[in-house]
Amino acid sequence: MPYGSCEELPAPVRDNLPRHAQEIYRKAFNSAWEQYRDADDRRGEDSREAVAHKVAWAAVKAVYEKNDAGDWVEK
């Protein structure tokens, strides 16, 4: 279930991340969705969707971090 736009992202992503971070999340999720299509390509028992979400959050955290106020800001 790749995301066609940021408006399709889960509410916690849309409601908390700045637009640029949402784009990073969407692109990383969609890429991981394709990359980890086969269960043999995934570690552990995580579903394809769970792996794609983990990859997407890791991609966001490589560029963004939470500040003291709890807002996501660019590093």
C-alpha positions as CSV (number, residue, x, y, z in Angstrom):
1,M,0.0,0.0,0.0
2,P,2.4,2.7,-1.1
3,Y,1.4,6.3,-0.5
4,G,0.6,8.5,-3.5
5,S,0.6,11.7,-1.6
6,C,1.4,13.1,1.9
7,E,-2.4,13.4,2.5
8,E,-2.6,9.6,2.5
9,L,0.0,9.2,5.3
10,P,-1.1,8.0,8.7
11,A,-2.5,10.7,10.9
12,P,0.4,10.6,13.4
13,V,2.8,11.3,10.6
14,R,0.8,14.0,9.0
15,D,0.0,15.7,12.3
16,N,3.5,15.7,13.7
17,L,6.0,16.0,10.9
18,P,6.8,19.1,8.8
19,R,5.9,18.8,5.1
20,H,9.5,18.1,4.1
21,A,9.8,15.3,6.6
22,Q,6.5,13.9,5.4
23,E,8.0,13.7,1.9
24,I,11.0,11.9,3.2
25,Y,8.7,9.4,5.1
26,R,6.5,8.8,2.0
27,K,9.4,8.2,-0.4
28,A,11.3,5.9,2.1
29,F,8.1,4.0,2.8
30,N,7.3,3.5,-0.8
31,S,10.9,2.4,-1.6
32,A,11.0,-0.1,1.3
33,W,7.5,-1.4,0.3
34,E,9.1,-2.4,-3.0
35,Q,12.4,-3.5,-1.6
36,Y,11.0,-5.9,1.0
37,R,8.2,-7.4,-1.1
38,D,9.5,-10.9,-0.4
39,A,9.4,-12.2,3.2
40,D,12.8,-13.7,2.6
41,D,14.2,-10.2,2.3
42,R,13.0,-9.2,5.7
43,R,14.6,-10.0,9.1
44,G,12.4,-11.5,11.7
45,E,8.7,-11.9,11.5
46,D,7.8,-8.3,10.7
47,S,5.2,-7.7,8.0
48,R,6.1,-5.9,4.8
49,E,4.1,-2.8,6.1
50,A,5.9,-2.8,9.5
51,V,9.3,-3.0,7.9
52,A,8.4,-0.1,5.5
53,H,7.2,2.0,8.4
54,K,10.5,1.3,10.3
55,V,12.6,2.3,7.3
56,A,10.5,5.4,6.8
57,W,11.0,6.6,10.4
58,A,14.7,5.9,10.2
59,A,14.9,8.0,7.1
60,V,13.1,10.9,8.8
61,K,15.3,10.6,11.9
62,A,18.4,10.8,9.8
63,V,17.4,14.4,8.8
64,Y,15.1,15.5,11.6
65,E,15.0,15.4,15.4
66,K,12.6,16.4,18.1
67,N,13.5,19.6,19.9
68,D,12.9,20.3,23.6
69,A,9.3,21.4,22.8
70,G,8.6,18.1,21.1
71,D,8.5,19.5,17.6
72,W,10.3,17.9,14.7
73,V,13.1,20.1,13.4
74,E,15.8,19.7,10.8
75,K,19.1,18.7,12.3
